[in-house]
Amino acid sequence: MLDFDDLKSDGSTDSKLLDRGSIQLIYQSEQCLQTVREALASEGLADPETLSGELMACFDQLAGSQAQLVIVEAGNMTSTDLTSDNLSEQLKLLRRLLPNQCAIILLGEDNRISIERQWRRRGIRYLYWPATRDDLIELVRECLAPTATRSTHSALRIGIVGAKGGAGCSFLAAQLARALAVETGQPGLLVDHAENGSNLHVMLGQSELEARSRETRTSLSGEPILDFVTASSLQIRISQHLNYLGSGASELNRQAVDLLAWDNSFVVEDGGSLLLSHNPEWLSSLNIVLLIIPATLSGLAQGRLFLEQLQNEYADGERNPRCILVLNHNQPGRQITRQLAEQYFKRTLQAELPWIDRCEDWLITGTLPESGCPKLAAPLNDLARTLLGKTQRDESLFNRLLHWLPESWSRRLG
C-alpha cells in the first residue's frame, strides 16, 4: 500500500488533501465510481465529490469548484474520439471552471502510449481504463504531490472593441465580466485600458473606483518593469470573484495583465472604440475579440471595416483571435435589425442587446441592470456561456414572454 504521510507532513500541503471536495469524479459507469472510491479510501483520502453523466452535462455543477484533482471517465469513446478536437475543446472548457492549479486525469479505453503522451503534452494525465487500484493510486499520488509539476493555464482573454465611439464597450465589459464570474465561479479580471478617464466606475456601480498607480522600476528604454507582487497591488476588488485593473498607463496595464493572467480564469479588457483599439500587438494577445456594433448604418459600416482590417492583419493564420459580433441597440427608436445585420456581414451574430428604457437610472444608482431587467440578463448570460463554450440554458416560457412586453411591464413582472 502506498503511503501518503509524506504529503500530509510536507509544509506546502495540508490536511485539505483529505477533505471532501479536494478530489472530484465525473463518471459514467458504476464500476468506475466503485473502483475510484475504494482506491481513495484505501489510502485514507476522503470520498470524492461525484457527478454522473457526460462531461458537457456536468459543467454547470462545476462552477466555483475548489478541487485539486478532477478525474474524468471518458466512457465508451473510440480511439478517434479520444483524440478528437471535440474532446479537447471540452477539456479546455473544464479547465476554465477549475482552479488554475487543479490537475486532471482522463480515464479512457485505449491503451496506446501515443494517446497518453498526447494528453500529457496538453497538461492532462491519461490512464488506460479499467485500471488496477494500484495504478490509479500511483497516478493520484503523483498529481497531488507537493513537488508535482503543475500545468497551469493562462486566463481566457477577451477584448471588447467598439465599431465606433459610444458603442457601449464599457457597459458590456462590466456586465460581461460579472456574468463570467457567476458562470465560472473562479477569479476573473476586468481591465480598463483608458488613459484619459473612464466611465467603468459608473458601469460597475463603484463611485469611488479609481485607477491605482505604483512606482515601478524602468528599463533603459524608459518602459516600466513590473513584478507579480506589484501587479497584484494594482487590482481593486469588485466582488468575490472579480477584480478591477486600471493603471491609466497602457504599458503598465499590458505587463500587469500578462502577469495576472496566470492567476485568473478569465480577463475581460475594455478596449474602447475602433480608432483607439486597433493595436495589432494587443489584439494578438487575445483569445477572443468581441466587436460591439451599434444598430445603425454607420455602426455596420465601421464594423465591416474593422473585420477587414482584422482579416488582413492575421492573414497568415498565426495567433488569429476568434471574433464575435454583438449587435447593440444603444439608442431608442427604429434601428437595424439582427437579420439585416447578418445579411450585411454574411455571418451569424452571436448576441443582440436590446434597448433598455431608463437604463441610465440603474447605472447612476449603482443597481446592476441584470438584477431588475430580464430583457438584458438573458442575452448577457447567453453571451457569457457562448464565450465559455457552454450550451445555452433552456429559457422558461415566462422569461421569453417578458422579452416581448413593454419595458415598464417587464420591470413589474421581472
C-alpha positions, 0 to 999 in steps of 0.5 A: 500500500502506498503511503501518503504521510509524506504529503500530509507532513510536507509544509506546502500541503495540508490536511485539505488533501483529505477533505471532501471536495479536494478530489472530484469524479465525473463518471459514467459507469458504476464500476468506475465510481466503485473502483475510484472510491475504494482506491481513495479510501484505501489510502485514507483520502476522503470520498470524492465529490461525484457527478454522473453523466457526460462531461458537457452535462456536468459543467454547470455543477462545476462552477466555483469548484475548489478541487485539486484533482478532477478525474474524468471517465471518458466512457465508451469513446473510440480511439478517434474520439479520444483524440478528437478536437471535440474532446479537447475543446471540452477539456479546455472548457473544464479547465476554465471552471477549475482552479488554475492549479487543479490537475486532471486525469482522463480515464479512457479505453485505449491503451496506446502510449501515443494517446497518453503522451498526447494528453500529457503534452496538453497538461492532462494525465491519461490512464488506460481504463479499467485500471488496477487500484494500484495504478490509479493510486500511483497516478493520484499520488503523483498529481497531488504531490507537493513537488508535482509539476503543475500545468497551469493555464493562462486566463481566457482573454477577451477584448471588447472593441467598439465599431465606433465611439459610444458603442457601449464597450464599457457597459458590456465589459462590466456586465460581461465580466460579472456574468463570467464570474457567476458562470465560472465561479473562479477569479476573473479580471476586468481591465480598463485600458483608458488613459484619459478617464473612464466611465467603468466606475459608473458601469460597475456601480463603484463611485469611488473606483479609481485607477491605482498607480505604483512606482515601478522600476524602468528599463533603459528604454524608459518602459516600466518593469513590473513584478507579480507582487506589484501587479497584484497591488494594482487590482481593486476588488469588485466582488468575490470573484472579480477584480478591477485593473486600471493603471491609466498607463497602457504599458503598465496595464499590458505587463500587469495583465500578462502577469495576472493572467496566470492567476485568473480564469478569465480577463475581460479588457475594455478596449474602447472604440475602433480608432483607439483599439486597433493595436495589432500587438494587443489584439494578438494577445487575445483569445477572443475579440468581441466587436460591439456594433451599434444598430445603425448604418454607420455602426455596420459600416465601421464594423465591416471595416474593422473585420477587414482590417482584422482579416488582413492583419492575421492573414497568415493564420498565426495567433488569429483571435476568434471574433464575435459580433454583438449587435447593440441597440444603444439608442431608442427608436427604429434601428437595424435589425439582427437579420439585416445585420447578418445579411450585411456581414454574411455571418451569424451574430452571436448576441443582440442587446436590446434597448433598455428604457431608463437604463441610465437610472440603474447605472447612476444608482449603482443597481446592476441592470441584470438584477431588475431587467430580464430583457438584458440578463438573458442575452448577457448570460447567453453571451457569457456561456457562448464565450465559455463554450457552454450550451445555452440554458433552456429559457422558461416560457415566462422569461421569453414572454417578458422579452416581448412586453413593454419595458415598464411591464417587464420591470413589474413582472421581472 
